[in-house]
Structures are given as structure tokens and as C-alpha cells.
């Protein structure tokens, strides 16, 4: 979330991506940084034990949502 804030502060369009385990933490951190809403995309948790093929599938499944998040303006 700090990376999102730093990028947005520089005028760079950004979005927050994480696994579903971090939904609540991301919201709390965003609010602590002064953001009421952050364009976010969450993929199924866990991700650390996934194969390369599984990670590609997660990325493919999230692509449209990611594109929507970074073209929101």
C-alpha cells in the first residue's frame, strides 16, 4: 500500500494487488495513509506454493480487473 501511495503521490496511476488474505489489512492501511478507496485486485490465497502455470492462470483471470483498476480515471 505504501508503494501505491508513493506512485499516486507522483501522479502515476497505480492499483493494489494482493491475495484475498490481505483484504482487511489493505483497507486498514489505505485508510491510515489517507485513502478512502484504493483500486484493488485480490487473487485467491495462498499464492506462495503455486506452480508457474497456476500463477499464470491467476494472472490471466485477474487481467481485466487489473486493467479496469488502472484505467479508472
Order of alpha helices (4+ residues) and beta strands (2+ residues): alpha-beta-alpha-beta-alpha
